[in-house]
Amino acid sequence: MRPTMVAGNWKMNGLSADAVHLTQAILSAGLEQLRPEVVLFPPFTLLHAVSQEAKGTALRWGGQNLFWEANGAYTGEISGAMLRDMGCRYVLIGHSERRQIFAESDDLVAHKVKAALTSGLIPVVCVGESAAEREQGTTEQVLQRQVEAILPLLNRESNQPNLIIAYEPIWAIGTGLSASPEQAQTVHAFIRNLIAGYSSQLAKKIILLYGGSVKGNNAAALFNQDDIDGALVGGASLIAGEFIQICRAAE
Ligand code: PEP
């Protein structure tokens, strides 16, 4: 059985008191003792608050983005070294909001993935098609392009994958319209198969998360699918009770 993970992407939400409250709620539910790794992705400004609450526990945290240089004249940017300094183990890269609003291309995503790996972070790389691409029947083409951009960065020398992929259909993000378990499974199997073409060993072990309107009441059915190893949760990760329910469904 592959390891599983449930990650919460808080996006641009929350102030210090919210971060303390949410992290404490998760810890008091004993979630960090569950088999799936529970990871929080707060905004940069809340990484310190989360780390103060979660240090010494099995709960992990990460950044929602990074810049590829380690330091220098890049006003407003945050580097992998800075995230490591905040105790981050993970970093989200290529979230559809970054691809769409900030025009992040596949090349740029790959560049960031490389920087994350160099900094000793585990990238959680988001991929996914838009509603129009699905309607046009180009879902597989889009995913192939996005996955192939990062495939060469998977380390074939190791039998432990150095990155995680989150399949997040854009039409399912924040819409309340999750992909059905079967739809998600079909795409996850497609992605795993693409990776198998590169390394069958890594394909078996890589963690493939599903993201897009995961809630307490649909998580278990998604987690029951063969190729879904966990979830990247947006909106529901801001509601302690809902996030706790999702984590328990992954047990
Ligand atoms: C996300 O933004 O990564 C996400 C999956 O959002 P939501 O769960 O709100 O659809």
Boltz pocket constraint, residues with backbone or C-beta under 6 A from the ligand:
constraints:
  - pocket:
      binder: B
      contacts: [[A, 9], [A, 168], [A, 172], [A, 173], [A, 174], [A, 175], [A, 176], [A, 211], [A, 212], [A, 213], [A, 214], [A, 232], [A, 233], [A, 234], [A, 235], [A, 236]]
      max_distance: 6.0
